[in-house]
Each structure stands twice: as structure tokens, then as C-alpha cells.
């Protein structure tokens, strides 16, 4: 099994950074869209801990996609 490198903080120089939260970085794509990057940062009690968890951002993205799909199917 290959070890995944943790993403503590994204740094996309091609897009303007709007905000950096406890676990997500938000970039502006244009006036109507934004890119939300779920990182591997870990926060507890409003403190960002120094050691990220590899793959945590990918899990957060999968959970979000699951609920986006559930909500989209209810609108149809």
C-alpha cells in the first residue's frame, strides 16, 4: 500500500484565495463560482492541530458529494 502525503494547506497561485478556514481553503474561480479545497488539517475546539491526517480531505469530499447527490435527487 502506498502512503498518501497529507495536504496541510493548499497554495493555488492561479486563483485568488478568499478564505482559509479550519479545514477548508476557498478560492474564487469567477464572480459566480468558487473552489473549496478540503485539506487534511485537523481541528478540535477551534484550534488547528499541527499534524494533519493523510486522506482526511478526500473523505470529507466524498461525504459532501454523497449529500449533494442526495439533495439533488430530492429536487427532481
Secondary structure, DSSP 8 states (H G I E B T S, - for coil): -------S----TTSEEEEE-SSEEEEE-SSS-EEEEE-S--EETTEE-SS--TTHHHHHHHHHHHHHHHHHHHH-
